[in-house]
Amino acid sequence: QDILENLDLLIKKGFYLSSEVILGFLKKIRK
């Protein structure tokens, strides 16, 4: 269960970071 929980956290963190990068990229394009 610990491994699954850590995996879930890593996936959520990775998704958050990728979404932040995408948002920043879109902001640069709009400017």
mmCIF file of the N, C-alpha and C atoms, coordinates in Angstrom:
data_MODEL
# 
_entry.id   MODEL 
# 
loop_
_atom_site.group_PDB 
_atom_site.id 
_atom_site.type_symbol 
_atom_site.label_atom_id 
_atom_site.label_alt_id 
_atom_site.label_comp_id 
_atom_site.label_asym_id 
_atom_site.label_entity_id 
_atom_site.label_seq_id 
_atom_site.pdbx_PDB_ins_code 
_atom_site.Cartn_x 
_atom_site.Cartn_y 
_atom_site.Cartn_z 
_atom_site.occupancy 
_atom_site.B_iso_or_equiv 
_atom_site.pdbx_formal_charge 
_atom_site.auth_seq_id 
_atom_site.auth_comp_id 
_atom_site.auth_asym_id 
_atom_site.auth_atom_id 
_atom_site.pdbx_PDB_model_num 
ATOM 1  N N  . GLN A 1 1  ? 0.832  -1.204 0.000   1.00 0.00 ? 1  GLN A N  1 
ATOM 2  C CA . GLN A 1 1  ? 0.000  0.000  0.000   1.00 0.00 ? 1  GLN A CA 1 
ATOM 3  C C  . GLN A 1 1  ? 0.870  1.259  0.000   1.00 0.00 ? 1  GLN A C  1 
ATOM 4  N N  . ASP A 1 2  ? 1.989  1.210  0.728   1.00 0.00 ? 2  ASP A N  1 
ATOM 5  C CA . ASP A 1 2  ? 2.873  2.383  0.785   1.00 0.00 ? 2  ASP A CA 1 
ATOM 6  C C  . ASP A 1 2  ? 3.389  2.732  -0.606  1.00 0.00 ? 2  ASP A C  1 
ATOM 7  N N  . ILE A 1 3  ? 3.758  1.699  -1.360  1.00 0.00 ? 3  ILE A N  1 
ATOM 8  C CA . ILE A 1 3  ? 4.285  1.933  -2.708  1.00 0.00 ? 3  ILE A CA 1 
ATOM 9  C C  . ILE A 1 3  ? 3.203  2.557  -3.584  1.00 0.00 ? 3  ILE A C  1 
ATOM 10 N N  . LEU A 1 4  ? 1.993  2.043  -3.485  1.00 0.00 ? 4  LEU A N  1 
ATOM 11 C CA . LEU A 1 4  ? 0.888  2.586  -4.289  1.00 0.00 ? 4  LEU A CA 1 
ATOM 12 C C  . LEU A 1 4  ? 0.606  4.031  -3.910  1.00 0.00 ? 4  LEU A C  1 
ATOM 13 N N  . GLU A 1 5  ? 0.655  4.331  -2.628  1.00 0.00 ? 5  GLU A N  1 
ATOM 14 C CA . GLU A 1 5  ? 0.394  5.706  -2.175  1.00 0.00 ? 5  GLU A CA 1 
ATOM 15 C C  . GLU A 1 5  ? 1.479  6.650  -2.683  1.00 0.00 ? 5  GLU A C  1 
ATOM 16 N N  . ASN A 1 6  ? 2.734  6.197  -2.630  1.00 0.00 ? 6  ASN A N  1 
ATOM 17 C CA . ASN A 1 6  ? 3.841  7.029  -3.125  1.00 0.00 ? 6  ASN A CA 1 
ATOM 18 C C  . ASN A 1 6  ? 3.703  7.246  -4.626  1.00 0.00 ? 6  ASN A C  1 
ATOM 19 N N  . LEU A 1 7  ? 3.312  6.198  -5.337  1.00 0.00 ? 7  LEU A N  1 
ATOM 20 C CA . LEU A 1 7  ? 3.119  6.309  -6.788  1.00 0.00 ? 7  LEU A CA 1 
ATOM 21 C C  . LEU A 1 7  ? 2.033  7.327  -7.088  1.00 0.00 ? 7  LEU A C  1 
ATOM 22 N N  . ASP A 1 8  ? 0.938  7.265  -6.326  1.00 0.00 ? 8  ASP A N  1 
ATOM 23 C CA . ASP A 1 8  ? -0.173 8.198  -6.527  1.00 0.00 ? 8  ASP A CA 1 
ATOM 24 C C  . ASP A 1 8  ? 0.294  9.631  -6.311  1.00 0.00 ? 8  ASP A C  1 
ATOM 25 N N  . LEU A 1 9  ? 1.106  9.843  -5.258  1.00 0.00 ? 9  LEU A N  1 
ATOM 26 C CA . LEU A 1 9  ? 1.619  11.197 -4.980  1.00 0.00 ? 9  LEU A CA 1 
ATOM 27 C C  . LEU A 1 9  ? 2.534  11.674 -6.098  1.00 0.00 ? 9  LEU A C  1 
ATOM 28 N N  . LEU A 1 10 ? 3.384  10.783 -6.599  1.00 0.00 ? 10 LEU A N  1 
ATOM 29 C CA . LEU A 1 10 ? 4.303  11.150 -7.683  1.00 0.00 ? 10 LEU A CA 1 
ATOM 30 C C  . LEU A 1 10 ? 3.525  11.534 -8.933  1.00 0.00 ? 10 LEU A C  1 
ATOM 31 N N  . ILE A 1 11 ? 2.471  10.770 -9.222  1.00 0.00 ? 11 ILE A N  1 
ATOM 32 C CA . ILE A 1 11 ? 1.659  11.060 -10.413 1.00 0.00 ? 11 ILE A CA 1 
ATOM 33 C C  . ILE A 1 11 ? 0.980  12.417 -10.266 1.00 0.00 ? 11 ILE A C  1 
ATOM 34 N N  . LYS A 1 12 ? 0.434  12.669 -9.068  1.00 0.00 ? 12 LYS A N  1 
ATOM 35 C CA . LYS A 1 12 ? -0.240 13.954 -8.837  1.00 0.00 ? 12 LYS A CA 1 
ATOM 36 C C  . LYS A 1 12 ? 0.753  15.114 -8.938  1.00 0.00 ? 12 LYS A C  1 
ATOM 37 N N  . LYS A 1 13 ? 1.939  14.925 -8.368  1.00 0.00 ? 13 LYS A N  1 
ATOM 38 C CA . LYS A 1 13 ? 2.967  15.978 -8.430  1.00 0.00 ? 13 LYS A CA 1 
ATOM 39 C C  . LYS A 1 13 ? 3.406  16.205 -9.865  1.00 0.00 ? 13 LYS A C  1 
ATOM 40 N N  . GLY A 1 14 ? 3.612  15.119 -10.601 1.00 0.00 ? 14 GLY A N  1 
ATOM 41 C CA . GLY A 1 14 ? 4.033  15.225 -12.001 1.00 0.00 ? 14 GLY A CA 1 
ATOM 42 C C  . GLY A 1 14 ? 2.977  15.925 -12.828 1.00 0.00 ? 14 GLY A C  1 
ATOM 43 N N  . PHE A 1 15 ? 1.707  15.604 -12.578 1.00 0.00 ? 15 PHE A N  1 
ATOM 44 C CA . PHE A 1 15 ? 0.611  16.241 -13.325 1.00 0.00 ? 15 PHE A CA 1 
ATOM 45 C C  . PHE A 1 15 ? 0.558  17.724 -13.007 1.00 0.00 ? 15 PHE A C  1 
ATOM 46 N N  . TYR A 1 16 ? 0.758  18.070 -11.723 1.00 0.00 ? 16 TYR A N  1 
ATOM 47 C CA . TYR A 1 16 ? 0.717  19.471 -11.299 1.00 0.00 ? 16 TYR A CA 1 
ATOM 48 C C  . TYR A 1 16 ? 1.851  20.256 -11.960 1.00 0.00 ? 16 TYR A C  1 
ATOM 49 N N  . LEU A 1 17 ? 3.056  19.669 -11.948 1.00 0.00 ? 17 LEU A N  1 
ATOM 50 C CA . LEU A 1 17 ? 4.207  20.352 -12.537 1.00 0.00 ? 17 LEU A CA 1 
ATOM 51 C C  . LEU A 1 17 ? 4.014  20.528 -14.040 1.00 0.00 ? 17 LEU A C  1 
ATOM 52 N N  . SER A 1 18 ? 3.534  19.492 -14.717 1.00 0.00 ? 18 SER A N  1 
ATOM 53 C CA . SER A 1 18 ? 3.349  19.574 -16.165 1.00 0.00 ? 18 SER A CA 1 
ATOM 54 C C  . SER A 1 18 ? 2.278  20.608 -16.500 1.00 0.00 ? 18 SER A C  1 
ATOM 55 N N  . SER A 1 19 ? 1.216  20.673 -15.683 1.00 0.00 ? 19 SER A N  1 
ATOM 56 C CA . SER A 1 19 ? 0.157  21.645 -15.936 1.00 0.00 ? 19 SER A CA 1 
ATOM 57 C C  . SER A 1 19 ? 0.693  23.064 -15.732 1.00 0.00 ? 19 SER A C  1 
ATOM 58 N N  . GLU A 1 20 ? 1.563  23.248 -14.746 1.00 0.00 ? 20 GLU A N  1 
ATOM 59 C CA . GLU A 1 20 ? 2.159  24.567 -14.496 1.00 0.00 ? 20 GLU A CA 1 
ATOM 60 C C  . GLU A 1 20 ? 3.018  24.980 -15.686 1.00 0.00 ? 20 GLU A C  1 
ATOM 61 N N  . VAL A 1 21 ? 3.777  24.031 -16.224 1.00 0.00 ? 21 VAL A N  1 
ATOM 62 C CA . VAL A 1 21 ? 4.632  24.322 -17.378 1.00 0.00 ? 21 VAL A CA 1 
ATOM 63 C C  . VAL A 1 21 ? 3.781  24.696 -18.585 1.00 0.00 ? 21 VAL A C  1 
ATOM 64 N N  . ILE A 1 22 ? 2.693  23.947 -18.789 1.00 0.00 ? 22 ILE A N  1 
ATOM 65 C CA . ILE A 1 22 ? 1.808  24.218 -19.932 1.00 0.00 ? 22 ILE A CA 1 
ATOM 66 C C  . ILE A 1 22 ? 1.174  25.599 -19.791 1.00 0.00 ? 22 ILE A C  1 
ATOM 67 N N  . LEU A 1 23 ? 0.714  25.941 -18.579 1.00 0.00 ? 23 LEU A N  1 
ATOM 68 C CA . LEU A 1 23 ? 0.096  27.252 -18.358 1.00 0.00 ? 23 LEU A CA 1 
ATOM 69 C C  . LEU A 1 23 ? 1.101  28.363 -18.616 1.00 0.00 ? 23 LEU A C  1 
ATOM 70 N N  . GLY A 1 24 ? 2.333  28.187 -18.132 1.00 0.00 ? 24 GLY A N  1 
ATOM 71 C CA . GLY A 1 24 ? 3.364  29.197 -18.350 1.00 0.00 ? 24 GLY A CA 1 
ATOM 72 C C  . GLY A 1 24 ? 3.674  29.351 -19.831 1.00 0.00 ? 24 GLY A C  1 
ATOM 73 N N  . PHE A 1 25 ? 3.683  28.213 -20.547 1.00 0.00 ? 25 PHE A N  1 
ATOM 74 C CA . PHE A 1 25 ? 3.958  28.233 -21.983 1.00 0.00 ? 25 PHE A CA 1 
ATOM 75 C C  . PHE A 1 25 ? 2.857  28.986 -22.721 1.00 0.00 ? 25 PHE A C  1 
ATOM 76 N N  . LEU A 1 26 ? 1.594  28.737 -22.335 1.00 0.00 ? 26 LEU A N  1 
ATOM 77 C CA . LEU A 1 26 ? 0.460  29.412 -22.984 1.00 0.00 ? 26 LEU A CA 1 
ATOM 78 C C  . LEU A 1 26 ? 0.508  30.910 -22.713 1.00 0.00 ? 26 LEU A C  1 
ATOM 79 N N  . LYS A 1 27 ? 0.902  31.290 -21.502 1.00 0.00 ? 27 LYS A N  1 
ATOM 80 C CA . LYS A 1 27 ? 0.988  32.712 -21.161 1.00 0.00 ? 27 LYS A CA 1 
ATOM 81 C C  . LYS A 1 27 ? 2.037  33.405 -22.035 1.00 0.00 ? 27 LYS A C  1 
ATOM 82 N N  . LYS A 1 28 ? 3.172  32.702 -22.270 1.00 0.00 ? 28 LYS A N  1 
ATOM 83 C CA . LYS A 1 28 ? 4.220  33.291 -23.113 1.00 0.00 ? 28 LYS A CA 1 
ATOM 84 C C  . LYS A 1 28 ? 3.722  33.470 -24.534 1.00 0.00 ? 28 LYS A C  1 
ATOM 85 N N  . ILE A 1 29 ? 2.931  32.514 -25.021 1.00 0.00 ? 29 ILE A N  1 
ATOM 86 C CA . ILE A 1 29 ? 2.413  32.597 -26.393 1.00 0.00 ? 29 ILE A CA 1 
ATOM 87 C C  . ILE A 1 29 ? 1.452  33.779 -26.523 1.00 0.00 ? 29 ILE A C  1 
ATOM 88 N N  . ARG A 1 30 ? 0.601  33.968 -25.517 1.00 0.00 ? 30 ARG A N  1 
ATOM 89 C CA . ARG A 1 30 ? -0.385 35.050 -25.570 1.00 0.00 ? 30 ARG A CA 1 
ATOM 90 C C  . ARG A 1 30 ? 0.302  36.409 -25.583 1.00 0.00 ? 30 ARG A C  1 
ATOM 91 N N  . LYS A 1 31 ? 1.439  36.513 -24.889 1.00 0.00 ? 31 LYS A N  1 
ATOM 92 C CA . LYS A 1 31 ? 2.165  37.788 -24.852 1.00 0.00 ? 31 LYS A CA 1 
ATOM 93 C C  . LYS A 1 31 ? 2.824  38.010 -26.214 1.00 0.00 ? 31 LYS A C  1 
# 
